[in-house]
Every structure is written in structure tokens, then in C-alpha cells.
Amino acid sequence: MAIMALTDMKAALGAYGRILGLDLGSKTIGLALSDVMRTIATPYDTIRRAKFTADANALLAIVDKEVVQGLVIGLPVSMDGSEGPRCQSTRQFAANLLEKRDLPISFWDERLSTVAVERMLVDDVDMTRRRRGEVVDKLAAAYILQGALDAV
């Protein structure tokens, strides 16, 4: 497989199977998992970043355990729509991951996903700062994945 548009991923994967959503941060990777019908994204876990090989091995272990068929990775596009160094880093992460495992990968514009999740946690849930830090990455991944699922 390769990096592809969401509509192409849907066609390549067929109607059923889980998709793993990723919110790549500098310190953590937030993870969310879709149901097999690909209608609901659920926060899954957070991986503490290390070197790429360790990160990739942890991700691929989850891919195997949960029988994941494809990945949606949040692309940190700037507010003006341009792609900066963080986008390059995200694209390189995906390319390096493809060298380890041939999986369909799509990107989803993640602008303001973390901000939206943090606002919800403060305004609606009234969660403490410490607790927010523990869950915000996987919730942002769910926000990204849900947006992608809703779009196709």
C-alpha cells in the first residue's frame, strides 16, 4: 500500500475493519481506534515517544493486536493552510513506517484538534490540568480519526 487519499483508502480496504488514528506529538503519540464498521472513533492509548524504531514497534504491536487495516495520521497544517516543518516530520514518520510495514496511510488536517479537545475538557468536563495532560493526546487522536471517518 502507500500514502493515499481517504477515499482511496476506503476503496482499498473494503467495507469493514479497524483504522487506527494517530496524533503525533513531540513527546507522545495519541492513539484512537475505530470500530470495525468505521463509524465511531474511540480514544485508545498514548505512547510516550522514544526513538523511531521503538515508536514504530509499539504502533505495529497495536496494529497486530487490534487487527488494524489502515492508519489516519493527523497532519499539523498551519492556520493559513501551508505545511511547515511539523508536517514534514509527520510525512517522514509515515514514510519510515511504510518501510517497516506495508499499510494504507492517510493524513487528516488536524488544525485545532488539541485546542478543541482541551476546551471541551475544561468547559464541559471541568477536568484538572494534570488529568487533561493524561488524556488529551488520545482524545485528540479520536477527534482526528472521527473527522476522517465522517468525511468518507
VMD Tcl script that draws the C-alpha trace (Angstrom):
set ca {
  {0.00 0.00 0.00}
  {1.05 3.59 0.31}
  {0.08 7.02 1.47}
  {-3.29 7.71 -0.12}
  {-6.38 9.89 -0.02}
  {-9.09 8.84 2.42}
  {-11.48 7.92 -0.39}
  {-8.82 5.69 -1.94}
  {-8.16 4.08 1.44}
  {-11.83 3.29 1.86}
  {-11.92 1.65 -1.57}
  {-8.71 -0.28 -0.90}
  {-9.83 -1.61 2.48}
  {-13.39 -2.58 1.69}
  {-16.34 -2.02 3.99}
  {-15.10 -3.46 7.29}
  {-12.04 -3.30 9.51}
  {-10.46 -1.10 12.13}
  {-8.50 2.06 11.47}
  {-6.00 3.49 13.94}
  {-5.85 7.27 14.31}
  {-2.60 8.95 15.37}
  {-1.91 12.35 16.86}
  {1.87 12.69 16.59}
  {3.33 14.98 19.20}
  {6.92 15.68 20.09}
  {6.63 13.78 23.40}
  {3.71 11.41 22.86}
  {1.63 9.71 20.19}
  {-2.07 9.75 20.91}
  {-3.98 6.75 19.55}
  {-7.63 6.19 18.71}
  {-9.29 3.13 17.26}
  {-12.34 2.86 15.05}
  {-14.95 0.16 15.35}
  {-14.97 -2.46 12.56}
  {-17.79 -0.62 10.78}
  {-15.67 2.57 10.83}
  {-18.35 4.79 12.29}
  {-17.05 5.61 15.77}
  {-13.55 6.62 16.90}
  {-12.66 5.73 20.47}
  {-9.63 7.01 22.40}
  {-7.26 4.07 22.75}
  {-3.88 4.83 24.32}
  {-0.88 7.13 24.45}
  {2.65 6.09 23.55}
  {5.50 8.01 25.16}
  {7.85 8.93 22.29}
  {11.32 7.42 22.17}
  {13.40 6.67 19.10}
  {11.56 5.93 15.85}
  {12.20 2.17 15.97}
  {10.69 1.85 19.45}
  {7.72 4.05 18.46}
  {7.14 2.02 15.29}
  {7.40 -1.30 17.10}
  {4.86 -0.16 19.72}
  {2.47 1.03 16.98}
  {2.84 -2.14 14.94}
  {2.21 -4.29 18.02}
  {-1.11 -2.46 18.43}
  {-1.84 -2.83 14.71}
  {-1.36 -6.60 15.08}
  {-3.24 -6.91 18.38}
  {-6.29 -4.94 17.18}
  {-6.18 -6.21 13.56}
  {-5.87 -2.67 12.20}
  {-6.16 -2.33 8.43}
  {-5.05 1.28 7.97}
  {-3.82 4.44 9.68}
  {-5.08 8.01 9.71}
  {-2.39 10.40 10.88}
  {-3.15 13.96 11.91}
  {-1.29 16.43 9.69}
  {-0.39 19.63 11.57}
  {-1.16 22.12 8.80}
  {-0.66 25.81 9.65}
  {-3.71 28.01 10.06}
  {-3.05 29.54 6.62}
  {-3.07 26.06 5.05}
  {0.67 25.87 4.48}
  {2.82 22.95 5.54}
  {5.77 23.68 7.79}
  {8.47 21.59 9.47}
  {5.98 19.67 11.65}
  {4.16 18.49 8.52}
  {7.46 17.38 7.01}
  {8.25 15.45 10.18}
  {4.81 13.79 10.14}
  {5.14 12.83 6.48}
  {8.62 11.42 7.15}
  {7.28 9.40 10.10}
  {4.66 7.88 7.78}
  {7.23 7.13 5.08}
  {9.54 5.48 7.61}
  {6.65 3.44 9.00}
  {5.81 2.22 5.49}
  {9.34 0.83 5.24}
  {8.60 -1.36 8.26}
  {5.06 -2.41 7.31}
  {3.01 -2.02 4.16}
  {-0.17 -0.38 5.48}
  {-2.51 2.12 3.86}
  {-1.93 5.53 5.44}
  {-3.97 8.70 5.03}
  {-3.50 12.14 6.50}
  {-6.19 14.30 8.08}
  {-5.89 18.03 8.70}
  {-5.63 18.28 12.47}
  {-5.81 22.06 12.79}
  {-7.10 22.98 16.24}
  {-7.85 19.38 17.24}
  {-5.91 19.60 20.51}
  {-7.35 23.05 21.22}
  {-10.90 21.77 20.66}
  {-10.34 18.78 22.92}
  {-8.74 20.86 25.69}
  {-11.59 23.37 25.52}
  {-14.11 20.54 25.84}
  {-12.22 19.08 28.81}
  {-12.13 22.44 30.60}
  {-15.58 23.77 29.72}
  {-17.73 20.64 29.62}
  {-15.97 18.17 31.86}
  {-14.17 20.57 34.24}
  {-11.12 18.31 34.31}
  {-7.96 19.24 36.22}
  {-4.84 20.26 34.27}
  {-2.96 17.12 35.37}
  {-5.75 14.78 34.29}
  {-6.15 16.67 30.98}
  {-2.48 16.05 30.26}
  {-3.04 12.32 30.68}
  {-5.93 12.07 28.21}
  {-5.65 14.96 25.75}
  {-3.44 13.16 23.20}
  {-5.65 10.11 22.79}
  {-8.76 12.32 22.73}
  {-7.15 14.47 20.03}
  {-6.42 11.28 18.07}
  {-10.09 10.31 18.41}
  {-11.11 13.80 17.23}
  {-8.83 13.44 14.18}
  {-10.00 9.91 13.38}
  {-13.68 10.79 13.84}
  {-13.30 13.70 11.41}
  {-11.76 11.38 8.85}
  {-14.44 8.71 9.37}
  {-17.21 11.28 9.00}
  {-15.67 12.64 5.80}
  {-15.81 9.41 3.82}
}
mol new
graphics top color blue
foreach p $ca { graphics top sphere $p radius 0.5 }
foreach p [lrange $ca 0 end-1] q [lrange $ca 1 end] { graphics top cylinder $p $q radius 0.2 }
display resetview
